[in-house]
Amino acid sequence: MDFVLTKEEELFRKSVREFAEREIGPLEDQIEREDRIPDELIPKIAKAGLFGLPAEKKYGGGGGRYVDLAMAVEEIARVSGAVAFFVAVNYLPIIAIELNGTEEQKARFLPDLCTGKKIGSFSFTEPSTGTDPTEIQSTARLEGDHYVCNGRKEFCTNAEYDGTIVLFLRTGEEHTPDISAFIAEKNIAGYSTPPPWPLLGLRGMRVTNIALKDMHIPAENLLGGKNKGYPVLLNTIAVGKVDVSGAMLGIAQRALDESLKYVKGKTMRGKPISHFQMVQFLIAEIASEVEAARWLFYRSMNLVDHGMQTLQSQAMCKLFCAEMADRVCQKAIQLHGDYGYTKEFKAERLYRDAKFGGVVEGSNEVQRVIIARDILKG
Ligand SMILES: Cc1cc2nc3c(=O)[nH]c(=O)nc-3n(C[C@H](O)[C@H](O)[C@H](O)COP(=O)(O)OP(=O)(O)OC[C@H]3O[C@@H](n4cnc5c(N)ncnc54)[C@H](O)[C@@H]3O)c2cc1C
């Protein structure tokens, strides 16, 4: 199996790494302190071409190669998990429209999402469900040439930014999978967001609920057909799990980088603590875990690029990357000793950020259900 990055891919990775270190690195602590992404960073991300990676070039995108997208999310998350999710959540409406949109919808919505002129969101979760589409209760009712939408969505990333959102709403009977996907503009009449949720980690990531009160969406913005929202959700999330897997890998790599710096710099009885065998063992375990996750992740992205991914392969990748990052960041704190428990060192933040991977886009338990169901059905 050939699993080596091409020269072009290596160059792309290097350019994203340099961008992240140069432009995001100096803002890392500010983002954490102020709990928001500075506005001046947005045009820089756009200029670097990072907003539209999953879209075709004719819409202003990066060409839709998932290995590129994977490298971008990993490298940004190595510097800031919050910025990685800010960018990666933008990919979800792009992927949903690319995979399910009409030519007219693609031409109308993708260019602005690719250039960062509009910031994307993707909203499925509601108070009664984050996993089960049959429990979606917010509704869209056709009146003339518009759908009139009412209800409440929960936990939507980037929802307060102006831009484009893919919304999942009930268009059929209650407690059935008859939901539909819609492409809508945010912050129009009938759409409002309360202040963001205070989060355990990933400070800077803006996650809000959305109140829908007689919000009008043009009927031509229906995505994938009436009552066909569940397949749209599934095919988007199947590849969209790249966001979470890649970000978890980047966070874990940073935990390794920070641990190496610490154990080589911290001395005891005149020697760096890296001389202790138990410290060496922990470093070896962290490095091996990160390497294993990287292989699974890039293989998984390679499968997407070859149209061979399955829900199961993505679920395995996401489950492993999420649990790996949790374990690795915990060990990084251990290696830092008391200092790891303080905000003086990055290990503390990375540990909080890593916790996110296990709950979002289907919890670790739900990934296990998907994997087991597929394996056992044969
Ligand atoms: C910071 C943040 C950002 C988010 N951004 C978005 C966003 O942009 N768009 C969006 O739509 N959503 C978003 N979410 C929501 C997120 O995707 C959901 O929270 C997630 O899918 C889990 O859903 P839930 O919280 O409703 O959990 P539930 O489905 O209520 O699950 C609760 C618990 O029950 C367990 N459980 C549920 N079903 C099963 C099962 N079948 N078998 C075994 N155990 C099960 C779960 O593992 C979990 O432990 C975000 C969440 C957070 C915290």
PDBQT file of the ligand as one rigid body, heavy atoms in Angstrom, charges set to zero:
ROOT
HETATM    1  C1  LIG A 401     -19.294  22.854  21.309  1.00  0.00    +0.000 C 
HETATM    2  C2  LIG A 401     -20.351  22.155  20.508  1.00  0.00    +0.000 A 
HETATM    3  C3  LIG A 401     -20.534  22.499  19.174  1.00  0.00    +0.000 A 
HETATM    4  C4  LIG A 401     -21.550  21.869  18.421  1.00  0.00    +0.000 A 
HETATM    5  N1  LIG A 401     -21.781  22.269  17.123  1.00  0.00    +0.000 NA
HETATM    6  C5  LIG A 401     -22.837  21.737  16.458  1.00  0.00    +0.000 A 
HETATM    7  C6  LIG A 401     -23.195  22.227  15.165  1.00  0.00    +0.000 A 
HETATM    8  O1  LIG A 401     -22.530  23.095  14.582  1.00  0.00    +0.000 OA
HETATM    9  N2  LIG A 401     -24.307  21.710  14.565  1.00  0.00    +0.000 N 
HETATM   10  C7  LIG A 401     -25.085  20.741  15.172  1.00  0.00    +0.000 A 
HETATM   11  O2  LIG A 401     -26.079  20.305  14.594  1.00  0.00    +0.000 OA
HETATM   12  N3  LIG A 401     -24.747  20.253  16.389  1.00  0.00    +0.000 NA
HETATM   13  C8  LIG A 401     -23.653  20.732  17.053  1.00  0.00    +0.000 A 
HETATM   14  N4  LIG A 401     -23.345  20.252  18.289  1.00  0.00    +0.000 N 
HETATM   15  C9  LIG A 401     -24.169  19.201  18.877  1.00  0.00    +0.000 C 
HETATM   16  C10 LIG A 401     -23.496  17.849  18.882  1.00  0.00    +0.000 C 
HETATM   17  O3  LIG A 401     -23.210  17.374  17.590  1.00  0.00    +0.000 OA
HETATM   18  C11 LIG A 401     -24.396  16.921  19.669  1.00  0.00    +0.000 C 
HETATM   19  O4  LIG A 401     -24.328  17.398  20.990  1.00  0.00    +0.000 OA
HETATM   20  C12 LIG A 401     -23.946  15.502  19.598  1.00  0.00    +0.000 C 
HETATM   21  O5  LIG A 401     -24.255  14.934  18.354  1.00  0.00    +0.000 OA
HETATM   22  C13 LIG A 401     -24.560  14.651  20.704  1.00  0.00    +0.000 C 
HETATM   23  O6  LIG A 401     -25.923  14.849  20.746  1.00  0.00    +0.000 OA
HETATM   24  P1  LIG A 401     -26.692  15.106  22.133  1.00  0.00    +0.000 P 
HETATM   25  O7  LIG A 401     -25.943  16.089  22.921  1.00  0.00    +0.000 OA
HETATM   26  O8  LIG A 401     -28.113  15.421  21.844  1.00  0.00    +0.000 OA
HETATM   27  O9  LIG A 401     -26.551  13.747  22.822  1.00  0.00    +0.000 OA
HETATM   28  P2  LIG A 401     -27.649  12.643  22.944  1.00  0.00    +0.000 P 
HETATM   29  O10 LIG A 401     -27.933  12.057  21.615  1.00  0.00    +0.000 OA
HETATM   30  O11 LIG A 401     -28.772  13.176  23.765  1.00  0.00    +0.000 OA
HETATM   31  O12 LIG A 401     -26.828  11.630  23.820  1.00  0.00    +0.000 OA
HETATM   32  C14 LIG A 401     -26.666  11.786  25.237  1.00  0.00    +0.000 C 
HETATM   33  C15 LIG A 401     -25.906  10.586  25.751  1.00  0.00    +0.000 C 
HETATM   34  O13 LIG A 401     -26.606   9.386  25.370  1.00  0.00    +0.000 OA
HETATM   35  C16 LIG A 401     -25.749   8.526  24.639  1.00  0.00    +0.000 C 
HETATM   36  N5  LIG A 401     -26.472   7.927  23.519  1.00  0.00    +0.000 N 
HETATM   37  C17 LIG A 401     -27.308   8.538  22.640  1.00  0.00    +0.000 A 
HETATM   38  N6  LIG A 401     -27.777   7.652  21.721  1.00  0.00    +0.000 NA
HETATM   39  C18 LIG A 401     -27.211   6.458  22.031  1.00  0.00    +0.000 A 
HETATM   40  C19 LIG A 401     -27.304   5.148  21.477  1.00  0.00    +0.000 A 
HETATM   41  N7  LIG A 401     -28.053   4.891  20.399  1.00  0.00    +0.000 N 
HETATM   42  N8  LIG A 401     -26.593   4.170  22.068  1.00  0.00    +0.000 NA
HETATM   43  C20 LIG A 401     -25.808   4.423  23.156  1.00  0.00    +0.000 A 
HETATM   44  N9  LIG A 401     -25.700   5.622  23.738  1.00  0.00    +0.000 NA
HETATM   45  C21 LIG A 401     -26.379   6.638  23.179  1.00  0.00    +0.000 A 
HETATM   46  C22 LIG A 401     -24.633   9.418  24.100  1.00  0.00    +0.000 C 
HETATM   47  O14 LIG A 401     -23.449   8.712  23.937  1.00  0.00    +0.000 OA
HETATM   48  C23 LIG A 401     -24.491  10.443  25.194  1.00  0.00    +0.000 C 
HETATM   49  O15 LIG A 401     -23.641   9.939  26.183  1.00  0.00    +0.000 OA
HETATM   50  C24 LIG A 401     -22.329  20.857  19.030  1.00  0.00    +0.000 A 
HETATM   51  C25 LIG A 401     -22.101  20.484  20.353  1.00  0.00    +0.000 A 
HETATM   52  C26 LIG A 401     -21.126  21.130  21.103  1.00  0.00    +0.000 A 
HETATM   53  C27 LIG A 401     -20.917  20.725  22.534  1.00  0.00    +0.000 C 
ENDROOT
TORSDOF 0
